[in-house]
Amino acid sequence: MKHHRIRFHLVTILLLGWILLFAACKSPALPSSRTPMKDIQAKDLTKSIAKNQLDYKKFRSRVKTTYDNGKRKQQIIINLRMEKSKSIWMSANMIVPIAKLLVTPERVSFYEKFQKTFFEGDVSFINQQFDTSFEFKDLQNLLMGLPLTNINRGRWETISHPKYYILTPKSNKLRFRPTFFFDPNNFLLLEQRFMVPGTQQSLTVKYLNHQKLDGEFIPGEVQISLFNGSELTRIKLEYTRADFPDLLSIPFDIPAGYEPIEM
């Protein structure tokens, strides 16, 4: 039973990024400022944000991960490797490697060494189980401090605030309503919130302690909070030893003799 609980929390930590998604004439560039400009036009703001967004091909980092659902708190070290639009690879460690996860735009593969089990499936299985419509790029964006919604599409409006640029969609018919908070000094995303209208369900992702790496800003810490209406789950990701390598290996082979599981 103890190994079963450990396996459950490992799967939760490694796959929660997917589940947390519930589920979703040329304008001049804006100058950076310590305080938000007044009466800013949403189209000008979205263009400046897009111009200053993180651009990368490959990313690697050690991630100290803390999972807390109010009843159980657990820490684990994850080695993270990503190739933009192609793969997300995670190796979880407790002194020695204990589990690996590989996500591509088509598939999710996972295995753990406690009970020698593995899972392989099409990424659509999560959308089918949780009635969502997210894409592979959404998880990469969540990990790298980028909006989970394309702010260059649709109609947006700004909300006046003394410290942040705030973007929210004009439409009230969206199933998941996002709100984005940007730093007026460098247009970095500091927080994104997703609310489910008519319910108390919400997802909040905060990006803290940004660090400059090869001319690009990446978050040093990601705080994810999911409230399902009665329970709050928190995940904290702390990035260290991060870099943008020219070469990146993605080793993943399910060991022989492991038993398949259903998720």
C-alpha positions as CSV (number, residue, x, y, z in Angstrom):
1,M,0.0,0.0,0.0
2,K,2.9,2.4,0.8
3,H,4.4,1.9,-2.7
4,H,1.0,2.4,-4.2
5,R,0.7,5.8,-2.5
6,I,4.2,6.8,-3.5
7,R,3.5,5.8,-7.1
8,F,0.3,7.8,-7.1
9,H,2.0,11.0,-5.9
10,L,4.8,10.6,-8.4
11,V,2.3,10.3,-11.2
12,T,0.4,13.3,-9.8
13,I,3.5,15.4,-9.7
14,L,4.7,14.5,-13.2
15,L,1.4,14.6,-14.9
16,L,-0.4,17.4,-13.0
17,G,0.8,20.0,-15.5
18,W,-1.6,18.4,-17.9
19,I,-4.5,18.0,-15.6
20,L,-4.1,21.5,-14.3
21,L,-5.1,22.9,-17.6
22,F,-8.7,21.7,-16.6
23,A,-9.4,20.9,-18.3
24,A,-8.1,26.1,-22.8
25,C,-2.0,49.4,-39.9
26,K,1.2,48.4,-37.7
27,S,1.0,49.5,-34.1
28,P,4.1,51.0,-32.5
29,A,5.9,49.0,-29.7
30,L,5.3,50.2,-26.2
31,P,8.2,51.6,-24.2
32,S,9.0,49.7,-21.0
33,S,8.1,51.5,-17.8
34,R,8.2,51.0,-14.0
35,T,4.5,51.7,-13.9
36,P,1.8,50.8,-16.4
37,M,0.9,53.4,-19.1
38,K,-2.6,54.8,-18.8
39,D,-5.2,54.2,-21.4
40,I,-3.2,51.6,-23.1
41,Q,-4.7,49.9,-26.2
42,A,-5.0,46.1,-25.9
43,K,-3.7,45.5,-29.5
44,D,-0.6,47.6,-28.7
45,L,0.0,45.7,-25.5
46,T,-0.3,42.3,-27.1
47,K,2.2,43.3,-29.8
48,S,4.7,44.4,-27.3
49,I,4.3,41.3,-25.2
50,A,4.8,39.1,-28.2
51,K,7.9,41.0,-29.2
52,N,9.5,40.4,-25.8
53,Q,8.4,36.8,-25.2
54,L,10.9,34.1,-24.5
55,D,12.4,32.4,-27.7
56,Y,14.2,29.1,-27.2
57,K,14.9,25.8,-29.0
58,K,16.1,23.6,-26.2
59,F,15.9,23.9,-22.5
60,R,17.4,22.0,-19.5
61,S,17.1,22.5,-15.8
62,R,17.1,20.8,-12.4
63,V,13.8,21.4,-10.7
64,K,13.0,21.1,-7.0
65,T,9.3,20.2,-7.0
66,T,7.1,20.5,-3.9
67,Y,3.6,19.0,-4.0
68,D,1.1,20.0,-1.2
69,N,-2.6,19.1,-1.2
70,G,-3.2,20.2,2.4
71,K,-3.0,16.6,3.7
72,R,0.3,15.5,2.3
73,K,3.4,17.5,1.4
74,Q,6.2,15.9,-0.7
75,Q,9.4,17.1,-2.3
76,I,11.1,15.5,-5.3
77,I,13.9,16.5,-7.6
78,I,13.2,16.4,-11.4
79,N,15.6,16.7,-14.2
80,L,13.8,18.5,-17.0
81,R,14.6,18.6,-20.7
82,M,12.5,20.2,-23.4
83,E,12.8,20.7,-27.1
84,K,10.3,23.3,-28.2
85,S,7.2,21.9,-30.0
86,K,8.8,18.4,-29.9
87,S,9.3,16.9,-26.4
88,I,9.2,17.2,-22.7
89,W,11.3,14.8,-20.7
90,M,11.4,14.4,-16.9
91,S,13.4,12.1,-14.7
92,A,12.3,12.1,-11.0
93,N,14.9,11.4,-8.4
94,M,15.0,10.4,-4.7
95,I,18.8,10.0,-4.5
96,V,18.5,7.6,-7.4
97,P,16.2,7.8,-10.5
98,I,12.7,6.5,-9.7
99,A,10.5,7.5,-12.6
100,K,10.6,8.9,-16.1
101,L,8.1,10.8,-18.2
102,L,8.2,11.6,-21.9
103,V,5.5,13.8,-23.5
104,T,5.4,14.6,-27.2
105,P,2.6,16.2,-29.3
106,E,1.2,12.7,-29.9
107,R,2.0,10.6,-26.9
108,V,2.5,10.4,-23.2
109,S,4.8,7.7,-21.8
110,F,5.7,7.1,-18.2
111,Y,7.3,4.4,-16.1
112,E,8.2,4.1,-12.4
113,K,10.6,1.7,-10.6
114,F,8.8,1.0,-7.3
115,Q,6.2,-1.4,-8.7
116,K,7.8,-1.7,-12.2
117,T,4.8,-0.3,-14.0
118,F,4.4,1.9,-17.1
119,F,1.8,3.8,-19.1
120,E,1.7,4.7,-22.8
121,G,-1.1,6.5,-24.5
122,D,-2.3,9.1,-26.9
123,V,-2.3,12.6,-25.4
124,S,-6.0,12.8,-26.3
125,F,-6.9,10.4,-23.4
126,I,-6.5,13.3,-21.0
127,N,-8.8,15.5,-23.0
128,Q,-11.3,12.7,-23.1
129,Q,-11.2,12.1,-19.4
130,F,-11.3,15.7,-18.3
131,D,-13.4,17.1,-21.2
132,T,-10.7,19.6,-22.2
133,S,-9.2,20.7,-25.4
134,F,-5.6,21.7,-24.6
135,E,-2.5,21.1,-26.7
136,F,1.1,20.0,-26.2
137,K,2.4,23.6,-26.4
138,D,0.2,24.6,-23.4
139,L,2.3,22.5,-21.0
140,Q,5.5,23.9,-22.4
141,N,4.1,27.4,-22.0
142,L,3.1,26.7,-18.5
143,L,6.6,25.6,-17.6
144,M,8.4,28.5,-19.3
145,G,6.3,31.4,-18.1
146,L,4.2,32.0,-21.3
147,P,0.5,32.5,-21.6
148,L,-1.6,29.3,-22.0
149,T,-3.9,31.2,-24.3
150,N,-2.8,32.8,-27.6
151,I,-3.2,36.6,-26.8
152,N,-2.7,37.4,-30.5
153,R,-6.1,35.9,-31.2
154,G,-9.5,37.0,-30.2
155,R,-10.6,40.3,-28.6
156,W,-8.9,41.5,-25.4
157,E,-9.3,44.4,-23.0
158,T,-7.0,45.9,-20.4
159,I,-7.8,46.4,-16.8
160,S,-6.3,49.5,-15.1
161,H,-3.9,48.6,-12.3
162,P,-1.1,50.6,-10.6
163,K,1.5,47.8,-10.8
164,Y,0.7,45.5,-13.7
165,Y,-0.6,45.4,-17.3
166,I,-3.7,43.2,-17.1
167,L,-5.3,41.5,-20.1
168,T,-8.6,39.7,-20.1
169,P,-10.9,38.6,-23.0
170,K,-13.9,40.7,-23.9
171,S,-16.1,37.6,-24.5
172,N,-18.1,36.4,-21.5
173,K,-19.0,33.1,-23.3
174,L,-15.6,31.4,-22.7
175,R,-15.7,28.2,-20.7
176,F,-12.4,29.0,-19.0
177,R,-11.8,32.8,-18.5
178,P,-8.1,33.8,-18.4
179,T,-6.6,36.9,-16.8
180,F,-2.9,37.7,-17.4
181,F,-0.7,40.0,-15.3
182,F,2.4,41.4,-17.0
183,D,5.4,43.4,-15.7
184,P,5.3,46.9,-17.3
185,N,9.1,47.1,-17.1
186,N,9.9,44.1,-19.4
187,F,6.5,42.6,-20.4
188,L,7.2,39.3,-18.5
189,L,4.2,37.3,-17.5
190,L,4.0,37.4,-13.7
191,E,0.7,35.6,-13.2
192,Q,-2.1,33.9,-15.1
193,R,-5.4,32.9,-13.7
194,F,-8.2,30.7,-15.2
195,M,-11.7,30.8,-13.8
196,V,-14.6,28.5,-14.6
197,P,-17.6,30.8,-14.8
198,G,-20.5,29.8,-12.5
199,T,-18.2,27.7,-10.3
200,Q,-15.5,28.2,-7.7
201,Q,-12.9,26.2,-9.7
202,S,-9.7,28.1,-10.6
203,L,-6.2,27.7,-11.7
204,T,-3.5,30.3,-10.8
205,V,0.1,30.2,-12.0
206,K,2.6,32.7,-10.7
207,Y,6.1,33.3,-12.0
208,L,8.8,34.6,-9.6
209,N,12.5,35.4,-9.4
210,H,13.1,35.6,-13.2
211,Q,16.7,35.0,-14.3
212,K,18.4,36.2,-17.4
213,L,20.0,33.4,-19.4
214,D,21.7,34.0,-22.8
215,G,19.7,37.2,-23.2
216,E,16.4,35.5,-22.4
217,F,14.3,35.7,-19.2
218,I,13.1,32.5,-17.6
219,P,11.2,32.1,-14.3
220,G,13.3,31.0,-11.4
221,E,10.2,29.7,-9.6
222,V,6.7,28.6,-10.8
223,Q,3.8,28.4,-8.2
224,I,0.8,26.5,-9.4
225,S,-2.5,26.5,-7.4
226,L,-5.5,24.5,-8.3
227,F,-8.8,25.0,-6.5
228,N,-11.6,22.5,-7.4
229,G,-14.3,24.2,-5.3
230,S,-13.4,22.4,-2.0
231,E,-9.7,21.5,-2.0
232,L,-6.6,23.5,-2.8
233,T,-3.6,21.8,-4.4
234,R,-0.2,23.6,-4.7
235,I,2.8,22.8,-6.7
236,K,6.1,24.8,-6.6
237,L,8.8,24.4,-9.2
238,E,12.2,25.9,-8.4
239,Y,14.6,26.0,-11.4
240,T,18.3,25.7,-10.9
241,R,21.3,24.9,-13.2
242,A,19.2,26.0,-16.2
243,D,20.6,26.4,-19.6
244,F,19.8,26.4,-23.4
245,P,22.0,23.6,-24.7
246,D,22.9,23.2,-28.3
247,L,22.6,19.4,-28.0
248,L,20.1,17.6,-25.9
249,S,19.6,13.9,-25.4
250,I,16.1,12.4,-24.6
251,P,16.8,8.9,-23.3
252,F,13.6,6.9,-22.8
253,D,13.1,3.2,-23.0
254,I,10.6,1.3,-20.9
255,P,12.5,-1.5,-19.2
256,A,11.6,-5.1,-20.1
257,G,9.3,-6.9,-17.6
258,Y,7.3,-3.8,-16.5
259,E,3.6,-4.1,-16.3
260,P,1.2,-1.7,-18.1
261,I,-1.3,0.4,-16.0
262,E,-4.4,2.4,-16.9
263,M,-4.7,6.1,-16.0
